[in-house]
Amino acid sequence: MDLGTPERERQALHGVVTPRRVAGVLLAAGVAAALLAGVAGGLARVGVVPAMLAEAGWLPRAALAHAALMVCAFMGTVIGVERAVAARHPLAWLSPIASAASGACLLAGADAAAGLLLAAAGVAFTAVNVLLVRRQPAAHTALLLVSALAWLAGNLLFAAGASGGAVLPWWFAFLIITIAAERLEMTRLMRRRPGAQASLQAVLGLMLLGAAASGPWPLAGGLLYGAALVALAAWLVVFDIARRTIRAEGLPRYMAVCLLGGYGWLAVGGLCWMATAAGLPARDAALHAIGLGFIVSMMMGHAPVILPAIARIKLLFGPVFYVPLAVLHGSLLLRLLAGATDLRWRADGALFNALALALFAATAVGAAFAWKRRHGGRQAPTRTP
C-alpha cells in the first residue's frame, strides 16, 4: 500500500500506531469476520454445525446470507481495497468500508441496513473505477468498470429484496469480469491473436444479457448465462498466458496451475448453470464450481502477488502452496460428484472445502514469516502504480 509520505512509511515500518493503521486493522478484521461467518454459514446450509457454534445466534443469519457475506462483504471488500490502493484517493475507501460494514449488519439481522450499505458500496466502487478509466483508458480498465456496474446492479437488486435468482448472476458477473479483465491485461505479454479482444467482449456481453434476463425469464436467462460461462472458459484457455507459464518453474507454474484448473471449473459451472435453469438439481454444483473452483482458485493463484501490493505482506513461495490447492480441487470433486446423489458426501465435501481455505490461510501466514526470516525480519515498502 502506498503510505503517501516518507514519514508515514517510517511510522509503518517502526510500528507506530496511526489512525490509518487502526483503520486498516479494523477493515482487515471485518474482512476476516465476513470470511469466517460466510464459511460457517455455508457449512450450516449443508448440515455441518461445529459444536462451538451450535448455540451461536448469528449462525442461522450467516447461513441465509452466505452468498452476500462471501461475494460482497468478503470479496467485494478485498477488491475494493485493491482498487482504493490503486486510486490513491481517500474517498476510494468508502466502498470497502461500506461493504465490510454490510457484513456486520447481515450477521446482526439488519438486512435493510446491509442492503443500503451495499448499494452505497456499489456506487462508490463504480466512481472509483470511473476515475481509474480516466487515468488509464484501456480495454482492461473499461472491463473493470463494467464489473463495478454489475456489482452495483446486483447490490441494488439485493437492497430492493429481489430473489437470489435475479441477484446472483450479477454478483458472479462482478467477480468473473474482474478476473477476465485482469487476464486480458496479461495478454499484453504475448502476441494477441486477431479477434481476441472482440470475442471476449462479445462473450461478456452475452453473460450480462443473461444476467439481466435471469430475473424476468429464468429459463432463457439461465441458459444464456451458463453458455456464456462455458464460452468464457474456452476463451481463457485459448488466449491466456497460463498456457505458456505452465512450462515454467516456481511461482509462475503454480499460478498457471491455479488458473487452468479454475478455467475447467468455470466450464463445469456454466454447464451446471444451464442444467439448473432447465430444472435439474445442479444448483449447488453450479454455484460452487464457480465460487470455489474458479474464483477461489484465482484467489489462491494471485495471492502471492496481490498481498504485497495491497497489504505490504511478502510471501516466500514454496511447493507447500500446492497442498491447499489440491485439497480444494479434491474436495470439490467429492462434493459435486459423490454429493450429487448423497447429501452426506456433499456435507463432507463442504467440510473439506473449508479445510482448504484454512490450509491456504495457514500457508500464507507461514510464507510471510518465512520471508521475514530470510530477509532479516523486515518488510520492504511496496508501492503500487
N, C-alpha and C positions, 0 to 999 in steps of 0.2 A: 504494500500500500504506500502511495506517495504521502509522506508526512508533511510535505509543504515547505519546511524550512530546516536548515541545519540544526537549529536549536531543538526543534521537535524531534528530529532524528536522534540527537544526543540524549534527550529525555527518554525516548522509547528504548534506546539501547541500554540505558542505565536503570531502567525500571521505575522511573519517576511517574507517580500517579497524576494523570491529567484528565480533564473532562472527556477528551476524545478517547482516551484509553478506557475509561469507565464505561462510556457509551458502547465501545467496541466489545467489551466483556459482556455487557447486558444483551447486546444483539446476538453475540455468539451463544449465550445461554438460551435465548429464545429459539434459535435455530436448532440447538441440541434438544430442547424440550419438545419442539414440534416433531422432530425425527423420532424420538423415543416414544412419544404419545401416539404418533402415526403407526409405528411398528406394533406397539401394544394393541392399538385398536384393530389393526389388520389381523393379528393373531386371535383376538377375541371374536372376530367375524367368522373364523373357521373353527371356533370352539376350543381354542387353546388359551387358557387363562392362567398365568403364573400365580402360585399360591399367594405371593406377597401383594398381588394386585386384585385378589378376589373381592375385597371389600372396598376398593377404590371407587369413589362416587363418580369420578371423571371418566372411568373406563368405558361405560356404555356410550357416553358422548363422543369419546375418541373413536369408537367403532363406527358410529354413524357418520362422523366427519373424517373418516380415514383418508379419502381422496383429497379433500380440501387441506388437510394437515400435510400430506406428503407433497402434493403438487404446488400448493400456494404458500403455506406457512414455512415449509422447509425449502423446496427447490426454488420457489419464487423469491424467497428472501436471499438465498445464496446467489442466484443470478442477479438479483437487484444490487447486492453488494458488489459483485464483479463489475456491473455496469456503472455503479456510482464511483468506484475507484477509477475507471476509465474516464468518466466525465469530469472529475475533479471540480465538482460544484457542490456546495453544502446542501442545496435543495434536492440534489440527486439522492440523498439518503432518506428522503421522505418515503420512498417506495418500500425499501426493505424494512424500515421501522414499522410502517403500517401493516405490511404482510406478516411480520413477526408478531405484532400485537393481535392480529386476527386469530392466530393460533391460541393465544390465551383466552380470547373471547369464546372460541369454539369449545374449549375444554370447560369453560365456566357456564356453558349453556346459553350464552348471549349471541344467538345466531344472527339476529338483526344487526347488532353492532359489528359482528365479524363481516357480514356482507358489505356494510358501509365502508369498513376499513379496506377490504379487498377492492372495492370499486375505486377508492381513493388511491390505493397502491397501483392499480392498473392505469389510472390517469397520469400519476406521477412518473411511472415507468415509461409510458408512451412519450411523455415530454422529454425525458432523458434521452430516449432513442432518437427523437427528432433532432435534439442537439447534436448527437453523435453523427447523424447523417449529414447535417450541415457542415460539421467539421471535416468529415471524411466521406464524401459522396462516392459510393462504391456499391457493387451488386450485393456483397455480403452484409453491409450495414443497412441497406434497404430491406433485406430479408429479416434482419434483426428487428427493424421497425414493424414489419408485418407480424412477426411473432409477438411483439408487445401488444399490437392491436388485437390479436387472437386472445391473449390473456385478458385484456380489457373486456372483450366481448363475453368471455366465459364468466368473468367476475361480475359483470353487470347482470347476466342471466342468473347467477347464483344469488345475488342480492335481491333479485326480483322473485325468487322462490321457484325458478324453473326446475324441471326434472333433471336427474342425472344424465338421462339420455340426450338432453339438449346441451348440458354444460360440459360433460367430459370430453366430447370431441374438440371443443375449443381449448380446454386446458391441455390436452395432449398435443394439439397443434402448436401451442405455445412452446412446449419443450422440444418437439420434433423439429420445428422450423428453426429454433435456436441452434440445434445441433447441425442441421443441414447448412445453415449459414456459415457456421464455423468450418465445416468440411469444404464448402465452396471456397472459402478464403484459402484453405490449404492447397487447393488445386492450382494456385499460383506457382507452387513449387515444381510443378510438372507441366509439360506442354498440354494445354487444354484442348480437347478434341472439338471439332466444329459441332455446334448444336448442343454442347453440354449444358451451358447456362440456360439456354432457351427451353430445353427439355426439362430441366429442374424446375424452372418457373411454371411450366405447364402442369407438371405433376403436383406441385404445391398448390396451384390454383384449383385443381380438381379436389384436393383434400379440403381446402377451405370451403368450396362449394358443397362438399359432402357434409362438412360440419354445420353449415348454415341450414341444410335440408334435414338434418337429423332430428330436429325438434318437430317440425310440422309433418314431415314424411319419413318416419324412422326406417322403413324398408329401403327406399331409394337412397336416402342419405347414408345409411349404414353400408350399403353395397358399394356406393361410390367412394366413401371414405376408406373402407378396407382395401378396395382395389388400388387407390392412390398410395396407400402404405406399402403394398406389395411392389408397386412401380418405383416408389422411392427407394426401397431396399435394393432393387435391381440397379437403379442409378448409382447408388453409393458403392455397390460392389464394382461396377464397371469403371467409374471415374475417380474413386477416392485413391489417394496416395498410399493408403494402407496396403494395397496390393503389392507395392514395391518395398515398403518398410518391413513387411513380414519377413523379408530375407535378411534384414539387418540383425544386430545384436543388442542386448541390453534393453534399455527403456524404449527405444523405437519399436523393437519387435513386440514387447509387452503391449504397448499402445495399439499396435496393429492387430494383435490377437483380440484385445477388448473390442476394437471397432468392428472387425469382420464377424466375430461372434454375435455382436449386437445387431448387425445387419440381418443375420439369419433369423434372429428372434423377431425383428421388425416385420419380416415377411410372414412369419408364423402368426404374429399378432394381427396383421392385415387379413389373412385368411380366416382367422377365428372371428375377427370383427364382422366379416361378411356372413359367416355362419350364424353368428348371434342375431344379426339383422334378419336372417331368414327364419329365425325361430328355433335354432338348435341351441342346446345348453353349452355354449362355449364362452360365456361372458367372462368367467374367471380367467380362462386361458388367454382371451384377447387382452384384458386389462393388464395382466401380469407379464405376459410375453413382451408387451411394450414397456410397461412401467419398470419392471425389473430386468428382463433380458436385454432390452435395448437401452433404456435411459440410465439404469444403474451401471451397466457395462461401460457406457460412455463416461459416467462419473468416475468409475474406477480407473479408466484409462487416462483421463485428463487430470486427475487429482495431483500427480507429481509435478505437473506444470502449473496448474491453477493456484494451488496453495501458496507457492512462493510469491505469486503475483498479487493475490488479494489479502493474504494473511501474514506475509513475511515469514512463512514457515518452510524451510527447505527440507526435503526428504532424500535420504540416501537409498537409491533404488537397489533392490536385490531380488533374487528368484522367489523369495518368500511372498512377494506380491501376487504370484500366480495361485497361491493357496486359496484366499477368499474368492478369487475369480472362478476357480474350479468348483468350489462349494456352491457358488451362486448358480452356475450353469447346471451342475448335477442336481441341485435341489429343485430347480425349475423343471427339469425333465421328470423328476419324481412327482412333482405337484401336478403338472399338466398332462402327463401320460397315465401314470397309475391313478392319480387323483381324479381323472375324468370319470371313473366308474366306482371309486371307493373313497368316501369322504375322509376316512382315517388316513389314507395316504396323502390326500390333499392337505390335511392338517399337519402331518409330518413334514411334507414339503415346505409348507409355510414356515414351520419352526426352523428348518434349515436355511430358508431364505433369510430369516432374521439373524441366524448364526453367521451367515456370510457377511452381512453388514457389520456385525460386531467384530468379526475377524478382520475386516478391512480397516475399521477404525483403529483396532489394536495394532495392525501392521503399520498404519500411517504414523501413529504415535511412536512406535518403536523406531521407524525410519527417521523420524525427526530427532530423536535422542541420538541415534547412530550418527547422523550428520553432525550434530553438535560435538560429539566425542571426537570425531575425525578432524573437525576444524577448530578445535580448541574451545568449544563451548560458545562460540559467537555466531549469531545470525547476521549475515551481511545485509545492509539495506537493499531493498528491492524496489525498483521504480517500474512503473508501467507506462506505456506510451499513451 
